[in-house]
Amino acid sequence: MGRYLFLRLVDAIPTIWLVLTLVFIAMRILPGDPAIAALGDAALPEQLAQFRAKMGLDVPLWHQYINFLYGVVTFNLGTSYMNGASVLDLIGRNLPYTIELTVVAMIMGVGAGVPIGVMAATNRDKLPDNSVRAFSLFGYAVPDFYLGALLLIIFALNLRLFPINGAGYGFADRMYHVFLPALTLALVKAAFIGRLTRTSLLEVLGKDYVRTARAKGAREPRVIYRHGLRNALLPLTTGMGLSLLATFSGSVAVELVFNRPGIGRLLIQAINERDYGVIQGGVIVFAMVVVLINLVMDLLYIVIDPRIRVK
């Protein structure tokens, strides 16, 4: 297992390098001058030149690229062009809020999606199944930001049941603040996971070993959960991994709608201000999260299905 993990990490290096290179190129072709964006149109040429020298923008592109890669390797992502703060510190302050939102949304989405998927599979072509399929279509069709704005208007502005913005202080207050944004993401994820659970479980329930278990007199809950759902976990795990990635990236829009701190809101602000350092740092975080989640999914396959062997 240790050797397999090491090889998977080595395999991820070219992917990470390619992402870093694309991020560097994209930042350099963005319209606008970061020096002017930071200092304003009224800045003197001497001030602009001093700013570019301070931020390392006065050297050739290949030199900037080497400095950029060296900074990533040494965990030095530079400073923000707008306020001079460390990019790593800015990410460190905002990342926990995004992780909190993602984790709570996934717990809610999986906690609702798997049971409704099982209910739909065990009541095929009946009212529960038709209701779950209709809910899935709704979840696929409604964008996160639209659903978030709708929930915000109904439950925060009109009914005043939840706060309009902020992240709260203390565990209970933070859960209270995160509930509505997490519900926004969870409804969409529950629709996806519910549909995937239904499809996977229906396929497994048609297998010979399930019919054999029923013929031997096994109780239906045991057939469903031990023989059915357990063997449907492999495609379901893949779907959960994709859903986790979508939830993490979807937090960008939700953080803006609910005016929450987080990586998504930080990135949007940095893009508007042409803050290269913060944009690069934020995208690097997203890339690392994608690589990490894919690695965890590969390891979970081995744990869930003993038939898979590491070579």
Buried (B, 14 or more C-beta within 10 A) or exposed (E): EEEBEEEBEEEBEEEBEEBBEEBBEEBEEEEEBBBBBBBEEEBEEEBBBBBBEEBBBBEEEEEBBEBBBEBBEEEEBBBBBBEEEBBBEBBEEBBBBBBBBBBBBBEBBBEBBBEBBBBBBBBEEEEBBEBBBEBBEEBEEBEBBEBBBEBBEEBBEEEEEBBEEEBBEEEEEBEBBBBBBBBBBBBBBBBBBBBBBBBBBBBBBEEEEBEEBBEEEBEEEEBBEEBBBEBBBBBBBBBBBBBBBBBBBBBBBBBBBBBBBBBBBBBBBBEEBBBBBBBBBBBBBBBEBBBEBBBEBBBBBBEBBEEEEBE
